[in-house]
Amino acid sequence: MNINENDKTLFSNVVKKHNLRKEGLLSMLFKRKLKKSLSNDKNIQQAIKDGDKALDDLKKATAIMKKRGIKPDPVVAQVLKRNGII
């Protein structure tokens, strides 16, 4: 899974909220603990796999739509642009 702007802002908000410096010892410990807990959580891992699969399916579907000359709805196009698919 790639880190997007939302993840970066979420992490920076956590750093600001807990008065952590990016290069500080507490930040390093926090990241290590967070990484261990997230890597061991099977529900989160499954959700990430499902999300990645859904994005891949969406990319394939939009490629097929482009070949056929079908334009997506404006709402769908906005979501596709926001996720970097089109």
N, C-alpha and C positions, 0 to 999 in steps of 0.2 A: 504494500500500500504506500502510495506516495504521500508526502506531507504537503498539504495545500495551505493557502493563506488563512483559512479558518483555524486550522490546527496551530499555526504560528501565533495568531492573535490570542487563541485560548491559552497557550503556554505562556505568552508574555503577560496576560492578565493574571495568571496564577503567580508568576514571578513578582509582579507589582503588588498583588494582594498580600503576599507573605513576606514582603520586603527582602526578597532574595536577589543577590547580584548574579549575573549570568556566569561569571567566572568564580563565584564563591564556593566554599566547601559545602554549605548547606544545599545549594542548588545542585551540586554534583551528587550528593547523597539522595536528594529528592528524586532526581532523574533516574538514578540506579534503582531505587525502591519502586518507583512507578513502572520502570521497564520490566522488572522481575514480576510484579503483580499482574501487569497486563499480558505478559507472555505466558503466564500460567493459567489465565482465565480462559476456559474453553468457550464460554458463551461469547466473549468479545472476539476471539479468534474466528469462531463460526460466523459471527455477524460481519466481520471484515471480509471473509471469503465470499459470503453471500452478496455483499455490496459490490465487491470487485467483479463477481460473475454477472450481476445485474448490469453494471456499467459496460462490460464486454458485450453482453447481449444487445444493449442499447446501441453501441457502436456498430455492431453488425446490422441491426435493423435499419439504422440511418444510412448505412452504406447501400443497402438494398433499395431503400426509398430514393436515394439519389440516382441510382442506376435506372430506376423506373420513372424518374422525373416527378415524383410526388413530393410536395412541400409539406413539412410538418406544421401543425397548428402553432400559432404564435406563442402560446404558453409552453408547449413542448420545445420549440426552438429556443426560447429564453433559457430553459433548464439545460438544454444541450450546450448552449454557448457558455453558461456559467460553469459547467463541468469540463469545458475544453474539448468537447466531442466534435463540434462543428466550428 
